[in-house]
Amino acid sequence: MNDSNGVIVVGGGIVGVTAAYWLAQKGRAVTLLDQFDVPNQWQASGDHLRAFRLTYGKDAFYTDMAVKALPLWLGLNAEWEDKILVQNGMLELATKTKGYEDQSYDVLKEMKLPVVKMSKDEVRRNYPMVNTRAIKYGLFHKDGGMIWAQRAVAAYAALAQRKGAKFRAQTRVTAVLHDKKSGIKGVKDATGKVWRGDAYLFAGGVWTPELLKDFRLPIKVTRQFQLYVRPPANRGRYRPEHFPVFAALPLGFYGFPLHIHGFLKVADHRKGPAGKPEPGSPREAPPAFEKKCRAFFRRYIPELADFTEFEGAVCHYDNTKDDDFILDRLPDAPNGFVAAGFSGHGFKFAPLVGKTMAEMIMGGKPDLNLHRFRLSRFRSRA
Ligand SMILES: Cc1cc2nc3c(=O)[nH]c(=O)nc-3n(C[C@H](O)[C@H](O)[C@H](O)COP(=O)(O)OP(=O)(O)OC[C@H]3O[C@@H](n4cnc5c(N)ncnc54)[C@H](O)[C@@H]3O)c2cc1C
């Protein structure tokens, strides 16, 4: 045990930095290690934008989690004096009734949260670029929006360090030293240095299964494709103040208004092919994905379909079988904790997840009910 390092956090993505922020906020010594810089282009948190939404179909548990995360994001906006979360609303294109969007509407209504079902006419009036013949209605919630992802990581990292946290970038953990008797005894880095702390949090994103290979976490990593597209016409009306985050999640597609160099982004939330971020692994989206995006636009936002300027990108999901996270202690290691398996939808919850992990590490009883995120759920289902 080495009090000077305090809690050792492995991973400087949005989960690791929010946990470090809350641990430091609660006066706990904390040392964060990352194999790259914080933020970095390889991490899932290292992109420009991530969507914030309250809508989760009939799954009120996640809607409730997003409601709990919202004031924490607004707290960051205030503390960092910058709009990291921009609530420009979320428009979901319902292609059928009695489906996912209807369920989301019912849950938000039930929870007395602002949400509207826009008729085709209303969609046409507000978002004339949408082909309303292809939809049943538009589901709009104003609390939804976009989070500047890399900026969020940088902000939480800076604030955590202001509160006393120590960050060590370019420090790759290559081994976790542990045994049944004493739990985690330390982590060894690529230089052979052993870092000892009084507790350990592993938030290594898609690298977590490898980092914790002795614990055999049931996480599968997939390659996820995104496309940055410059609207061929009427660019102004795709600005965030005129055009919200958009989605047709049952079809997989979602996207963001103009945000970087005059480009907007579209992506597919459905699981991609297996594959890990490795040096030299292709970072371009395949032509087939460009074709899929064109087809999506041609049907739902036709004037975007003939884009000529575009750039593909690849990122990675750390998937669990049920798409629920893993937020738990490690088996036979009472001083070891893991936060992983975010299955492509963890960013919006990160301040709440970070706070929860800090509470768990400090022996408190987290506000969040963690039953759904326990590791043992996989063993009982095996
Ligand atoms: C294409 C895409 C789109 C997404 N869209 C959304 C969205 O719209 N809304 C949403 O809520 N979520 C979204 N997500 C999910 C979200 O981005 C992730 O759940 C979140 O970023 C995970 O953060 P993390 O901190 O767990 O992992 P990461 O951000 O990947 O960070 C892990 C860090 O751990 C470090 N690390 C790993 N192993 C080691 C080691 N051995 N030694 C030292 N350091 C190590 C890595 O270098 C990395 O910096 C999306 C994800 C992707 C890929």
The ligand as a MOL file (V3000), in Angstrom:
LIG
                    3D

  0  0  0     0  0            999 V3000
M  V30 BEGIN CTAB
M  V30 COUNTS 53 58 0 0 0
M  V30 BEGIN ATOM
M  V30 1 C -17.9710 5.8390 -33.0110 0
M  V30 2 C -18.4740 6.0010 -31.6180 0
M  V30 3 C -19.5730 6.7960 -31.3810 0
M  V30 4 C -20.0690 6.9420 -30.0830 0
M  V30 5 N -21.1340 7.7640 -29.8860 0
M  V30 6 C -21.5910 7.9270 -28.6350 0
M  V30 7 C -22.6450 8.8610 -28.3970 0
M  V30 8 O -23.1140 9.5240 -29.3280 0
M  V30 9 N -23.1010 8.9950 -27.1170 0
M  V30 10 C -22.5800 8.2780 -26.0700 0
M  V30 11 O -23.0570 8.4240 -24.9450 0
M  V30 12 N -21.5450 7.4030 -26.2640 0
M  V30 13 C -21.0520 7.2210 -27.5120 0
M  V30 14 N -20.0000 6.3910 -27.7340 0
M  V30 15 C -19.4190 5.6380 -26.5960 0
M  V30 16 C -18.4260 6.4630 -25.8310 0
M  V30 17 O -17.5870 7.2030 -26.6970 0
M  V30 18 C -17.6180 5.5310 -24.9370 0
M  V30 19 O -18.4910 4.7320 -24.1680 0
M  V30 20 C -16.6790 6.2910 -23.9980 0
M  V30 21 O -15.9200 7.2130 -24.7040 0
M  V30 22 C -15.8000 5.2850 -23.2660 0
M  V30 23 O -14.8820 6.0020 -22.4900 0
M  V30 24 P -13.7420 5.2290 -21.6970 0
M  V30 25 O -13.1040 6.2440 -20.8280 0
M  V30 26 O -14.3080 4.0000 -21.0910 0
M  V30 27 O -12.7350 4.6770 -22.8250 0
M  V30 28 P -11.6950 5.4560 -23.7480 0
M  V30 29 O -12.1370 6.8090 -24.0770 0
M  V30 30 O -11.3700 4.5550 -24.8630 0
M  V30 31 O -10.4000 5.6270 -22.7960 0
M  V30 32 C -9.6560 4.5360 -22.3630 0
M  V30 33 C -8.2440 5.0420 -22.0910 0
M  V30 34 O -7.5160 3.9890 -21.4380 0
M  V30 35 C -6.1870 4.0330 -21.8750 0
M  V30 36 N -5.5790 2.7160 -21.6570 0
M  V30 37 C -6.0590 1.5420 -22.0990 0
M  V30 38 N -5.2260 0.5300 -21.7460 0
M  V30 39 C -4.2040 1.1030 -21.0620 0
M  V30 40 C -3.0190 0.5920 -20.4440 0
M  V30 41 N -2.7130 -0.7110 -20.4910 0
M  V30 42 N -2.1800 1.4610 -19.8270 0
M  V30 43 C -2.4940 2.7870 -19.7690 0
M  V30 44 N -3.5780 3.3330 -20.3610 0
M  V30 45 C -4.4290 2.5090 -20.9830 0
M  V30 46 C -6.3120 4.3700 -23.3710 0
M  V30 47 O -5.1240 4.9110 -23.8830 0
M  V30 48 C -7.4710 5.3810 -23.3730 0
M  V30 49 O -7.0060 6.6980 -23.3390 0
M  V30 50 C -19.4730 6.2370 -29.0050 0
M  V30 51 C -18.3390 5.4430 -29.2380 0
M  V30 52 C -17.8250 5.3230 -30.5210 0
M  V30 53 C -16.6280 4.4660 -30.7370 0
M  V30 END ATOM
M  V30 BEGIN BOND
M  V30 1 1 1 2
M  V30 2 1 2 3
M  V30 3 2 2 52
M  V30 4 2 3 4
M  V30 5 1 4 5
M  V30 6 1 4 50
M  V30 7 2 5 6
M  V30 8 1 6 7
M  V30 9 1 6 13
M  V30 10 2 7 8
M  V30 11 1 7 9
M  V30 12 1 9 10
M  V30 13 2 10 11
M  V30 14 1 10 12
M  V30 15 2 12 13
M  V30 16 1 13 14
M  V30 17 1 14 15
M  V30 18 1 14 50
M  V30 19 1 15 16
M  V30 20 1 16 17
M  V30 21 1 16 18
M  V30 22 1 18 19
M  V30 23 1 18 20
M  V30 24 1 20 21
M  V30 25 1 20 22
M  V30 26 1 22 23
M  V30 27 1 23 24
M  V30 28 2 24 25
M  V30 29 1 24 26
M  V30 30 1 24 27
M  V30 31 1 27 28
M  V30 32 2 28 29
M  V30 33 1 28 30
M  V30 34 1 28 31
M  V30 35 1 31 32
M  V30 36 1 32 33
M  V30 37 1 33 34
M  V30 38 1 33 48
M  V30 39 1 34 35
M  V30 40 1 35 36
M  V30 41 1 35 46
M  V30 42 1 36 37
M  V30 43 1 36 45
M  V30 44 2 37 38
M  V30 45 1 38 39
M  V30 46 1 39 40
M  V30 47 2 39 45
M  V30 48 1 40 41
M  V30 49 2 40 42
M  V30 50 1 42 43
M  V30 51 2 43 44
M  V30 52 1 44 45
M  V30 53 1 46 47
M  V30 54 1 46 48
M  V30 55 1 48 49
M  V30 56 2 50 51
M  V30 57 1 51 52
M  V30 58 1 52 53
M  V30 END BOND
M  V30 END CTAB
M  END
